[in-house]
Amino acid sequence: MAKKNTAYFRDKLTTVDEQGKRVWLFPKKPKGKFFNQRRALAVLLLAMLYVGPFLRIHGQPLLMFNILERKFILFGTVFWPQDFHLIVIMLITIILFVVLFTVIFGRLFCGWVCPQTIFMEFVFRRIEYLIEGDSAAQRRLAKQSMSIEKLWKKSLKHFIFYAISFVTANTFLAYIIGIDQLLIYIKEGPVQHFSGFLGLLIFSGIFYFIFAFFREQVCTIACPYGRLQSVLIDTKTLIVAYDYKRGEPRGPLSKAAEGNLGDCVNCNACVAVCPTGIDIRNGTQLECINCTACIDACDNTMEKVKRPKGLIRYDSEEGIEKGVHHLFNTRSIAYSAVLALLLIVVAALFVVRGDYEVTILRARGSMYQEYGQDSLSNIYNFTVVNKSRVPIHVHMKLISPAGRIHLIGSPLTVSGGKEGNGTFMVVLPKKRMTASNIPIVIGLFHKGEKEKKYHSTFVAPNNLDNRVK
């Protein structure tokens, strides 16, 4: 924690003034090593987002989240409602991963891969810098009365903002209904799909509002993860931190020779570039998204005044205080062990997961029945869930013991992602019955190849001595 200027910064948000009105931020354009790394990652993630709907694996979309039809595709693998247990386990794993990640690395996710940060800092803010200029020019333009210059710059900026929002909304829709269906909607026009087109415009408007007006308020007010981090981080968590031991007391470079001043020259460069408007020198704050803009700004200043870089850096409170940082502690190791176990369980479930799920139960309340002179039969009900996207023609054979299966009714065909039900009889010769409950193995065949085998029991008479030999 910093030793100076700590009396006020936790009492109010930096984006709200004393009258409770919004304080509009004009952060300076960042530059430096971390910014270049974040920009490269942002370009990669944005490319994956917009190209993703066009990518396919084995004929299936790379990713699709069709909530309307309850169909989900992850890396070409189709998941149906019958795989709900896998989704639950995956969500538990993700939540635990978020907890573990935050305990060790703080809000690293927010600064590097969060969609809000990526779109705001590397798409919309870049366009704003291009049209309106850097922070000083933006501030001057905002204070100007309406003029031709202000009108065309603001109009152009907001038109591009909404255009990007509309394209992004279509991209998200492609992840829900599939790119092929989206292209059909586009070809047929908005008149034939007016309700869907209206929803698209509304979503585009919400997206536009967030990045054109709401901006950093998402991180400080709306995002639950920002609130959660205050519970999860501790003194060992990696954060963007100001080294107050080295930097305090602050003072301009011109007075450095007059007394024992720290390395901080009080240039406020770290404040000028902060997208949430905080002063990182006050210590860990709710608004900090660990975007590293202050690190780059401070390193640039330290380089100019010929002092060591790293006055603001990735470290922990304990690392600043004691000069030693331990990335792992007892809590993070325990979380890691549980996470590793969950990952193993999820991987195992994915491996054993098949394209078909069959439930075979002997008909409730039914007993064995005579079948001809030398055989007995049992009646079974079965349910087939087809998890693949192609139809399956259900064909069952009795693998063991020797006998046969008679399907009651017409042959069953189950469409992709659907569920089918049917009834069949298992017929066994009496001379092969050696017990009152006989284990049987039934095979599910598709296109002549055995896909699965299932175990059940066949009920026979208790009086074995009176059986026909």
RATASUL-V694697 format. One record per run of one state. SS is the DSSP state (H for helix, E for strand, C for the rest). FROM is the first residue (numbers start at 1). LEN is the number of residues. If there is no record, write none. Layout:
SS,FROM,LEN ; SS,FROM,LEN
//
This chain:
C,1,15 ; E,16,1 ; C,17,5 ; E,22,1 ; C,23,10 ; H,33,20 ; C,53,3 ; E,56,2 ; C,58,2 ; E,60,2 ; C,62,1 ; E,63,4 ; C,67,4 ; E,71,4 ; C,75,2 ; E,77,3 ; C,80,1 ; H,81,25 ; C,106,2 ; H,108,5 ; C,113,2 ; H,115,18 ; C,133,2 ; H,135,9 ; C,144,4 ; H,148,30 ; C,178,1 ; H,179,10 ; C,189,5 ; H,194,21 ; C,215,2 ; H,217,6 ; C,223,1 ; H,224,9 ; C,233,6 ; E,239,4 ; C,243,1 ; H,244,4 ; C,248,5 ; H,253,6 ; C,259,10 ; H,269,4 ; C,273,7 ; H,280,3 ; C,283,10 ; H,293,12 ; C,305,7 ; E,312,4 ; C,316,1 ; H,317,6 ; C,323,7 ; H,330,23 ; C,353,3 ; E,356,7 ; C,363,6 ; E,369,3 ; C,372,3 ; E,375,12 ; C,387,5 ; E,392,2 ; C,394,1 ; E,395,6 ; C,401,3 ; E,404,5 ; C,409,4 ; E,413,2 ; C,415,4 ; E,419,11 ; H,430,3 ; C,433,4 ; E,437,10 ; C,447,2 ; E,449,11 ; C,460,4 ; H,464,3 ; C,467,3
//
